[in-house]
Amino acid sequence: MASRAVLAADARYRIDGWSGDRRSVIICGEMTVADNHLARIGTVLDEWYAQDGESDSGCEEELPECAREALALAESLQPIIAITIKLGNGKPPGTDVAGDASWAASVALARRDVRSGQALGFDHGLAHDSLRLLDRIDALIGAREDEDWKRATRQRVQALVDAGRRGRERGLRQRDLRERSPEAESHDSDRGAWLLRHPADHWLRQALPSVADPQCQALLEAQIARLQPTYQQLCALDWTAEEAAADLVCEVQVIETSPGGWKQPLPAVVIASIKGNTSFGQQMAVRLVEDFDGPFNGTLLGLLAGERWLLCARELEDGTVLPLDGTRRLAAATR
């Protein structure tokens, strides 16, 4: 597996060539207003791509092959996650002027991210359908010649780039603090347990029931199908040591997706007790974060209503359970 640094050096000229050059921003179909504006202001994005490509620490090589593949797939899918969440939660494209300006800007940024991954050699069989999804959303928006809409689109592109810069700066500061902490641990050291607790198709599956357009549905389903075999291979690794370290091990059915956000535990019901003080039919509250009052640093796991999980956990004094390494999804919810 070639490192990011090697691929970044090999592909740098392709990324740098995008800055300010409309001809080199390659998309399927004509350039959109958002693509045009992003081509003019996108130099900072090219710098981010190059930095990310050169930040490879080599730790991925220590992971099992299926975990490396799962990580690569998750990274390849990342550019369309925000689009997927937007499809599931917001107004669909083609609904109104203000909403379509936001859609067009988001699609342009996502398309550029997907293309940068292709230039670096990180495709993993996902980029084609990701680009088709973005093109489909552009088609649903339709061609607009109104100058007010074009202005709103350019403003939205600029706002998203500025927000990305601020988010990136926060992320770099947090990463620096974690790396300097004596208690810092890398996800790479857990053989992929974090990937096991966060299936890469989580956001796609969450959005799918709310997506109205059949073509968008089919493209999301294709991405899910591409991700599923690698996750199953990750589940098939030997997790007996993690199960032995847990206070309780049981199979649970997730009852609902919490509307209260990450601070509210999710309800689940025990369908098979394997270890610890649990019984069939018992309801439990599964924590999504370790400290309800602490800063949000990512969920402990990604659960959706109807899913079946093997839970390796520690029972806390308040009666909630804290998921640990070895926790994994056994079955996704059926539509």
C-alpha positions in Angstrom: 0.0 0.0 0.0 1.6 3.3 -1.1 1.8 6.0 1.5 -0.1 9.2 1.2 3.2 11.1 1.0 4.4 9.2 -2.1 1.0 9.6 -3.9 0.8 13.3 -2.9 4.2 14.0 -4.4 3.3 12.0 -7.6 0.0 13.9 -8.0 0.9 17.3 -6.8 1.0 18.8 -10.2 -2.5 17.7 -10.9 -3.9 19.4 -7.8 -1.9 22.6 -8.2 -3.2 22.8 -11.8 -6.7 23.3 -10.5 -6.1 26.7 -8.9 -7.6 29.5 -11.0 -7.8 27.4 -14.2 -11.3 26.6 -15.2 -10.2 24.2 -17.9 -8.5 21.9 -15.4 -11.5 21.6 -13.1 -12.9 18.4 -14.7 -16.5 17.5 -14.1 -19.1 15.5 -15.9 -21.1 18.1 -17.9 -20.7 21.9 -17.9 -19.1 24.0 -15.2 -21.7 25.3 -12.7 -21.6 28.8 -11.2 -20.4 27.3 -7.9 -17.6 25.3 -9.7 -16.5 28.5 -11.5 -16.3 30.5 -8.4 -14.5 27.7 -6.5 -11.9 27.5 -9.3 -11.1 31.2 -8.7 -10.8 31.0 -4.9 -9.8 27.4 -4.4 -6.0 27.8 -3.9 -6.3 27.3 -0.2 -8.1 24.0 -0.8 -5.2 22.7 -3.0 -2.9 23.5 -0.1 -5.1 21.5 2.2 -5.1 18.5 -0.1 -1.3 18.5 -0.4 -0.9 18.8 3.4 -3.3 16.0 4.0 -1.5 13.9 1.4 1.8 14.4 3.1 0.6 13.8 6.7 0.8 10.0 6.5 2.4 8.7 9.7 2.8 5.1 8.5 0.7 3.8 11.4 -1.9 2.4 8.9 0.6 -0.2 7.9 0.3 -1.8 11.4 -3.5 -2.4 10.9 -4.9 -5.7 9.5 -5.5 -5.5 5.8 -9.3 -5.3 6.1 -8.9 -2.5 8.6 -6.7 -0.6 6.2 -9.3 -1.1 3.5 -12.1 0.0 5.8 -10.2 3.2 6.7 -9.4 3.9 3.0 -13.1 3.4 2.1 -14.2 5.7 4.9 -11.8 8.4 3.8 -12.9 8.1 0.2 -16.5 8.4 1.2 -15.9 11.5 3.4 -16.5 14.1 0.7 -20.1 13.2 0.2 -21.1 12.6 3.9 -22.3 16.2 4.4 -24.2 15.9 1.1 -25.8 12.6 2.3 -26.8 14.2 5.6 -28.3 17.1 3.7 -30.3 14.7 1.5 -31.7 13.0 4.5 -32.5 16.0 6.7 -33.0 19.1 4.5 -35.1 20.3 1.7 -34.4 18.3 -1.5 -32.6 20.0 -4.4 -34.8 21.9 -6.8 -37.2 23.1 -4.0 -36.4 26.8 -3.7 -33.9 29.5 -4.7 -32.1 29.9 -1.4 -31.9 26.2 -0.8 -30.6 25.5 -4.3 -27.8 28.0 -3.8 -26.7 26.1 -0.7 -27.0 22.8 -2.6 -24.9 24.1 -5.5 -22.1 25.3 -3.2 -22.0 22.1 -1.2 -21.9 20.0 -4.4 -19.1 22.0 -5.9 -16.9 21.6 -2.8 -17.7 17.9 -2.5 -16.9 17.4 -6.2 -13.6 19.1 -5.8 -12.8 16.9 -2.8 -13.7 13.7 -4.7 -11.5 14.8 -7.6 -8.6 15.5 -5.3 -8.9 12.0 -3.9 -8.8 10.6 -7.5 -5.7 12.7 -8.2 -4.0 11.2 -5.2 -5.0 7.7 -6.2 -7.6 7.2 -3.5 -10.6 6.0 -5.4 -11.4 2.6 -3.9 -14.4 2.1 -6.2 -16.5 4.9 -4.6 -15.6 8.0 -6.6 -17.6 7.1 -9.7 -20.9 6.8 -7.9 -20.0 9.8 -5.7 -19.6 12.0 -8.7 -22.8 10.6 -10.3 -24.6 11.5 -7.1 -23.3 15.1 -7.2 -24.1 15.4 -10.9 -27.7 14.1 -10.2 -28.1 16.8 -7.6 -26.9 19.4 -10.0 -29.5 18.1 -12.5 -32.3 18.4 -9.9 -31.3 22.0 -9.3 -31.4 22.7 -13.0 -29.9 25.5 -15.0 -30.5 29.0 -13.4 -29.6 32.3 -15.1 -30.9 34.6 -12.4 -28.1 37.0 -11.3 -29.4 37.1 -7.7 -29.2 33.3 -7.5 -25.7 33.3 -9.0 -24.6 35.9 -6.4 -26.2 33.9 -3.6 -24.4 30.8 -4.8 -21.0 32.5 -4.9 -21.5 33.9 -1.5 -22.4 30.4 -0.2 -19.3 28.9 -1.7 -17.2 31.6 0.0 -18.9 31.0 3.3 -18.3 27.2 3.1 -14.7 27.7 2.3 -14.3 30.1 5.2 -16.1 27.7 7.6 -13.9 24.9 6.4 -10.8 27.0 7.2 -12.0 27.7 10.7 -12.9 24.0 11.2 -9.6 22.9 9.9 -7.7 25.2 12.3 -9.7 23.9 15.3 -9.1 20.3 14.2 -5.3 20.9 13.9 -5.2 22.5 17.4 -7.1 19.6 18.9 -4.9 17.1 17.1 -1.8 18.9 18.4 -3.2 18.7 22.0 -4.0 15.0 21.7 -0.5 14.2 20.3 1.2 16.1 23.2 -1.0 14.4 25.8 0.8 11.6 27.6 -2.5 9.7 27.6 -3.1 10.1 23.9 -3.8 6.8 22.1 -4.1 6.3 18.4 -7.1 4.6 16.8 -4.6 2.7 14.7 -3.4 0.8 17.8 -6.8 -0.9 18.4 -6.7 -3.0 15.2 -9.6 -1.1 13.8 -12.0 -1.2 16.7 -13.0 2.4 16.1 -13.9 1.5 12.5 -15.9 -1.4 13.9 -17.9 0.8 16.1 -18.4 3.4 13.3 -19.6 1.6 10.1 -18.7 3.8 7.2 -22.2 3.4 5.7 -23.8 4.9 8.9 -24.8 8.2 7.4 -25.8 6.7 4.1 -28.2 4.3 5.8 -29.6 7.1 8.1 -30.4 9.3 5.1 -31.7 6.6 2.7 -35.3 6.3 4.0 -35.8 10.1 3.6 -34.3 10.4 0.1 -37.1 10.9 -2.4 -35.2 10.8 -5.8 -34.9 7.2 -7.1 -31.6 7.8 -8.8 -30.1 9.3 -5.6 -31.5 6.3 -3.7 -29.9 3.8 -6.1 -26.5 5.6 -5.9 -26.5 5.5 -2.1 -27.5 1.8 -2.1 -24.5 1.1 -4.5 -22.1 2.8 -2.0 -23.6 0.8 0.9 -23.1 -2.4 -1.1 -19.5 -1.5 -1.8 -18.8 -0.9 1.9 -20.5 -3.9 3.4 -18.0 -6.7 2.6 -15.1 -4.9 4.2 -17.1 -4.3 7.3 -18.0 -7.9 7.5 -14.3 -8.9 7.2 -13.5 -6.4 10.1 -16.2 -8.1 12.2 -14.7 -11.5 11.5 -11.4 -10.6 13.1 -10.7 -12.2 16.5 -12.2 -9.9 19.2 -12.2 -12.4 22.1 -9.6 -10.3 24.0 -11.9 -7.2 23.8 -14.9 -9.3 24.9 -12.9 -10.7 27.8 -12.0 -7.2 29.0 -15.6 -6.0 29.0 -17.9 -6.2 32.0 -20.8 -7.3 29.9 -21.3 -8.7 26.4 -24.7 -9.1 24.8 -26.6 -8.8 21.6 -29.0 -5.8 21.5 -31.6 -4.4 19.2 -31.6 -0.7 18.9 -35.1 0.6 19.6 -34.9 4.1 18.2 -32.6 6.8 16.9 -32.4 9.4 19.6 -33.9 12.8 18.7 -32.0 14.5 21.6 -28.5 14.5 20.1 -25.3 12.9 21.3 -25.9 13.7 25.0 -28.9 11.4 25.2 -28.3 7.7 25.5 -30.0 5.5 23.0 -32.4 2.8 24.1 -31.7 -0.8 23.2 -33.2 -4.2 24.2 -31.2 -7.3 25.0 -31.9 -10.2 22.7 -29.1 -12.5 23.8 -27.0 -12.4 27.0 -23.5 -13.6 26.6 -21.6 -12.2 29.6 -22.5 -10.1 32.7 -25.7 -9.3 34.4 -28.1 -9.0 31.5 -31.2 -10.9 30.6 -33.4 -11.3 27.5 -35.8 -8.5 27.0 -34.0 -6.1 29.3 -33.9 -2.5 28.2 -30.6 -0.6 28.5 -29.4 2.9 27.7 -26.3 3.0 25.6 -24.1 6.0 25.9 -22.9 7.9 22.8 -20.3 9.9 24.7 -18.3 9.2 27.9 -19.0 12.5 29.6 -22.4 14.1 29.0 -21.0 17.5 30.3 -17.7 17.3 28.4 -16.8 18.7 25.0 -18.0 16.7 22.0 -15.1 14.7 20.5 -17.0 12.2 18.5 -19.5 9.5 19.4 -18.5 6.2 20.9 -20.4 4.4 18.2 -22.9 4.9 15.4 -26.3 3.4 16.1 -29.5 3.5 14.1 -33.0 2.3 15.0 -33.6 -1.4 14.1 -29.9 -2.4 14.0 -28.6 -5.4 15.9 -25.3 -5.0 17.7 -22.9 -7.1 19.8 -22.2 -4.8 22.7 -19.0 -5.1 24.7 -19.5 -2.6 27.5 -18.9 -1.4 31.0 -22.0 -0.7 33.2 -21.8 2.7 35.0 -23.3 3.8 38.3 -26.1 5.7 36.6 -27.3 2.5 34.9 -26.1 3.4 31.5 -23.6 1.3 29.6 -20.4 2.5 28.0 -19.5 0.8 24.7 -15.9 -0.5 24.5 -13.7 -2.0 21.8 -15.1 -5.1 20.2 -18.6 -3.6 19.9 -19.8 -4.3 16.4 -22.9 -4.2 14.2 -24.3 -7.7 13.5 -27.2 -6.6 11.2 -28.3 -3.4 9.6 -31.9 -2.3 9.7 -34.1 -3.3 6.8 -36.0 -0.7 4.9 
